[in-house]
Amino acid sequence: MARVIVTRPEREALQWAEQLRAHGIDACALPLIAIGPPADPAALAQARARVQQGAYGAVMVVSSNAAQHFFDEKTALALSRKAQDAIKSRVWSPGPGTARALRALGVDGARIDTPAADATQFDSEALWPQVAGQVGPGTRVLIVRGTEAGAAEEGTGRDWLARQIRATGGEVDFTVAYTRSAPQWDAAQRRQAQEAADNGALWLLSSSQAVDHLRAALPGQDWHGARALATHPRIAQAARAAGFGSVHECRPALRDVLASIESLP
């Protein structure tokens, strides 16, 4: 079985590589996204304070990184059963990985909403049917997301979900919890990426931005001999546009990734 290159941000990539190795798969971490603090920590602190005051009907965190950078102990406590009964905010998660991160950070699992376990994908489109009933005129939702280094302070992502909320009469605020940027590879990592372009390795891709960073890091690289496993159709489309010769798709859950890897020749 070929080596699997895990391209998530470093913390997650190391965790995924360890889990894959525990199932007998040769896997290594090669992060294609670097995660850093937000450019405006004061704005993030203000958003946390509003959550602690019960200002929102729901808080949507776009990823486990958003959860890690937003939920300090005080904010998580405000959304636990230990909090005053007046705070009824729900916490929306796009998938089970983010939900696990939220629970590990102290968020009460009974407050977390996530797509159905058998959803075809874990994204905003799958989440919305689970939470639409919570939203109506006057409902305020905070979307906690990231942004690219040097980009707009409001952040990027989940715009489709924001439109659905507003269409029902709800209100949406955004806060940036972290910044995303291209990783700074050392010489060994660069060689590893170049070799994995045509040595039969399988690139596990979980972000379209990761594909963009890979192309920028190795300009002119021929990817027609490379294989990719993408965890969303949009990511698969980005990999094909980059020139990957073989692109497969699967859900981002570990069991689905394992099954897909084991089924590939």
C-alpha positions in Angstrom: 0.0 0.0 0.0 1.3 3.4 -0.9 2.2 6.1 1.6 -0.6 8.6 2.5 0.4 12.3 2.7 -1.8 14.0 5.2 -2.1 17.7 4.4 -4.2 19.2 7.1 -2.8 21.9 9.4 0.0 20.6 11.6 -1.9 19.7 14.8 -4.6 17.9 12.8 -2.2 16.3 10.3 -0.2 14.7 13.1 -3.4 13.3 14.7 -4.7 12.0 11.4 -1.3 10.4 10.5 -1.2 8.7 13.9 -4.7 7.3 13.5 -4.0 6.0 10.0 -0.8 4.3 11.2 -2.8 2.7 14.0 -4.8 1.0 11.3 -1.7 -0.2 9.5 -1.4 2.5 6.9 1.9 4.2 6.1 1.0 7.8 6.7 3.0 11.0 7.3 2.1 14.6 7.9 2.9 17.3 5.4 0.9 20.4 6.3 -0.3 22.6 3.5 -1.9 25.2 5.7 -0.3 27.0 8.6 -2.6 28.3 11.4 -1.9 31.4 13.4 -3.6 33.9 15.7 -6.0 36.5 14.4 -4.8 40.0 13.4 -7.3 41.6 15.7 -7.4 39.8 19.1 -9.5 42.6 20.6 -12.3 41.9 18.2 -12.2 38.2 19.1 -12.3 39.0 22.8 -15.4 41.2 22.2 -17.1 38.3 20.4 -16.3 36.0 23.3 -17.8 38.5 25.7 -21.0 38.7 23.7 -21.3 34.9 23.7 -20.8 34.8 27.5 -23.6 37.3 27.8 -26.0 35.2 25.8 -26.2 37.6 22.9 -26.6 34.8 20.3 -29.1 32.2 19.6 -26.3 30.1 18.0 -22.6 30.1 17.5 -21.4 28.4 14.4 -17.7 27.2 14.4 -16.4 26.4 10.9 -13.7 23.9 11.9 -11.9 22.4 14.8 -9.3 25.2 14.4 -12.0 27.7 14.9 -13.2 25.9 18.0 -9.6 25.7 19.4 -9.0 29.4 18.9 -12.4 30.7 20.1 -13.5 28.6 23.1 -11.4 29.5 26.1 -12.5 28.1 29.4 -14.8 31.0 30.3 -16.6 30.9 27.0 -17.0 27.1 27.0 -18.4 27.4 30.6 -21.0 29.9 29.5 -22.4 27.2 27.1 -22.4 24.4 29.6 -25.1 23.1 32.0 -23.2 24.9 34.7 -24.1 28.3 33.2 -27.0 30.4 34.1 -30.2 29.1 32.6 -30.7 32.4 30.8 -28.0 31.5 28.2 -29.6 29.2 25.7 -27.1 29.5 22.8 -26.7 26.5 20.6 -23.3 25.6 19.0 -23.3 24.5 15.4 -20.6 22.2 14.0 -20.1 21.2 10.4 -19.0 17.7 11.2 -18.2 15.1 13.9 -14.5 16.1 14.1 -15.4 19.7 15.1 -18.0 18.4 17.5 -15.4 16.3 19.2 -13.1 19.2 19.5 -15.9 21.3 21.0 -16.6 18.7 23.6 -12.9 18.3 24.5 -12.8 22.1 25.1 -15.7 21.9 27.6 -18.7 22.8 25.5 -21.7 20.9 26.6 -22.5 18.2 24.1 -26.2 18.6 24.6 -25.9 22.1 23.0 -24.0 21.0 19.9 -25.8 20.5 16.6 -24.1 18.8 13.7 -25.2 17.1 10.4 -26.8 13.7 10.5 -24.3 10.9 11.0 -25.2 9.4 7.6 -25.0 12.8 5.7 -23.3 12.5 2.3 -21.0 15.4 3.3 -20.2 17.3 6.4 -20.7 20.9 5.4 -23.1 23.9 5.7 -25.5 22.3 3.3 -25.8 19.2 5.4 -25.9 21.2 8.7 -28.7 23.6 7.7 -31.6 21.1 7.8 -30.6 20.3 11.4 -30.6 23.9 12.6 -33.0 25.8 10.3 -35.8 25.4 12.9 -33.8 27.4 15.4 -33.7 30.5 13.2 -36.4 33.1 12.8 -36.8 36.9 12.7 -34.5 38.5 15.2 -32.3 35.4 15.8 -28.7 36.4 16.0 -26.0 33.9 14.9 -22.2 34.3 15.3 -20.1 32.6 12.7 -16.6 31.9 14.0 -14.2 31.4 11.1 -10.7 32.1 9.8 -9.1 34.3 7.2 -6.1 34.3 5.0 -3.1 36.2 6.3 -3.3 39.8 5.1 -6.9 39.4 3.9 -10.2 41.0 5.0 -10.7 41.2 8.7 -14.2 39.8 8.5 -12.8 36.5 7.4 -14.0 34.0 4.8 -16.2 30.9 4.6 -19.8 29.9 5.3 -21.3 32.7 3.2 -24.0 30.3 1.9 -25.0 29.5 5.5 -25.2 33.2 6.3 -27.5 33.8 3.3 -29.9 31.1 4.6 -30.0 32.6 8.0 -30.7 36.1 6.7 -33.4 34.7 4.3 -35.3 33.6 7.4 -35.1 37.0 9.0 -32.1 36.1 11.2 -29.0 38.3 11.8 -25.4 37.2 11.3 -22.2 38.4 12.8 -18.7 37.1 12.0 -15.6 36.9 14.0 -12.1 35.8 13.0 -10.5 33.3 15.4 -7.4 32.4 13.4 -5.4 33.1 10.2 -4.5 30.7 7.5 -1.3 30.9 5.5 1.0 28.8 3.4 3.4 26.7 5.4 7.1 27.3 5.5 8.6 24.1 4.4 12.2 23.0 5.1 14.3 21.4 2.4 13.3 17.8 3.5 9.6 18.6 3.2 10.1 20.2 -0.2 11.8 17.1 -1.4 9.1 14.9 0.0 6.4 16.9 -1.8 8.4 16.7 -5.1 8.8 12.9 -4.8 5.2 12.4 -3.9 4.2 14.0 -7.2 4.9 10.8 -9.1 6.1 8.0 -6.7 2.6 6.6 -6.1 1.9 8.3 -2.8 -1.7 9.3 -2.1 -2.4 12.9 -1.1 -5.2 13.2 1.4 -6.7 16.6 0.7 -9.1 18.3 3.0 -9.1 21.9 1.7 -9.1 23.6 -1.6 -6.8 26.2 -0.2 -4.3 23.4 0.6 -4.3 22.6 -3.1 -3.6 26.2 -3.9 -0.7 26.3 -1.5 0.8 23.2 -3.0 0.7 24.6 -6.5 2.3 27.8 -5.2 5.0 26.0 -3.3 6.0 23.9 -6.4 5.3 26.1 -9.4 5.6 24.2 -12.7 5.4 20.8 -11.0 3.7 18.2 -13.2 0.9 16.5 -11.1 -0.4 14.1 -13.8 1.4 11.2 -12.1 0.0 12.1 -8.7 -3.0 10.6 -6.8 -5.4 12.4 -4.5 -8.1 11.5 -2.1 -10.4 14.5 -1.6 -12.9 14.8 1.3 -15.3 17.1 -0.6 -16.4 17.5 -4.2 -15.1 21.1 -4.3 -11.7 19.9 -3.1 -11.7 17.1 -5.8 -12.5 19.8 -8.4 -9.5 21.8 -7.2 -7.2 18.8 -7.4 -8.3 18.0 -10.9 -7.8 21.6 -11.9 -4.3 21.4 -10.5 -3.6 18.5 -12.8 -3.7 15.5 -10.5 -4.0 12.5 -12.7 -6.1 10.4 -10.3 -8.6 12.0 -8.0 -11.0 10.0 -5.7 -13.6 11.4 -3.3 -14.8 10.3 0.1 -16.5 11.7 3.2 -14.1 13.2 5.8 -14.9 10.7 8.5 -12.0 8.4 9.5 -13.8 5.2 8.7 -14.7 6.5 5.2 -11.1 7.7 4.6 -9.8 4.3 5.7 -12.2 2.4 3.5 -11.3 4.5 0.5 -7.6 4.1 1.1 -7.9 0.4 1.4 -10.0 0.1 -1.7 -7.5 1.9 -4.0 -5.0 -0.2 -5.9 
